[in-house]
Amino acid sequence: MDRNTQAYEQLTEAFVKWAQIEQVIRMAFVVGSRARVDHPADEWSDLDIALVVTDSKHYLSVVSWIESIGNPWLTFVEAAAGGPLMERRVLFEGGLDVDFLLIPLDVFQQAVEMGVTPDTANLFGRGVRVLLDKDGLSAQLQVFAVEEQPAQLPSQPELLEVVNNFWYHTVWTAKHLRRGELWWAKACCDDHLKWLLRRMMEWHARARAMMKGQDCDTWIRGRFLEEWADPRALEGLRKAFAHYDKGDIWRALFVTMDLFQWLSVETMEQLGYTYPTFGIERVTELVKGLFSEDRTNT
């Protein structure tokens, strides 16, 4: 066992010892890389512990309990990705990064009754390691232990929502560039448009795999993107992000537009959908016109 893994194991043992006497905590389990076989933890991995609790407010509003587990350097609360749950994130001494996901007991029970959803599949589907179970709740985790299903491909309306969203925000970005609002323009280009681009990269990879009679695991929110995305898209991404400079944001915007264009065209062709050529051509002309009329883009 390497030193980093040993340090996390010691932290986990301290957590279990503390949680055993906390009446509010009914179950705790590890999710993420330290619980899965596929792409298991490496030296850079954090520790994700989910807590099923009767009351989450104390652990979100008070920080003193963290010192019962280890020596914290930093801690803060934020919404957990992909859902309404909250988590307390802690950076312990030595750079040990632990996320404590708080799951109210009633929410856990509702999830069990609903069965597998995309959110619960993401949380439980790739592996769970139970640390503590005071009420036999871990048996209910079997509800989520189903065979992994192939990633779903979008319907034509779902795909068009992303396409229209993307091209609408290319105009939005261009208008803010013309106004000189670089922060907003760059944020849209390198955040919102890139998230939509990533979604199209996922669908493109799945559609290509489908054409070969295969499945493609695109994980979630760009995890391991370098393994499953089209090599042409990866090469394009090298130039798709901007410096905080007006001319460079324009450049990155056009690179991003070109990337999204061929990815969406190929994806829709592979799925047998009709590509909305007219509207996108008009949008492209408008953005190029806004650029050509901007005398301050260099």
Summary of the structure (lengths in Angstrom):
residues: 298
radius of gyration: 22.9
end to end distance: 54.1
largest distance: 68.2
contacts: 845
relative contact order: 0.10
helix: 54%
strand: 14%
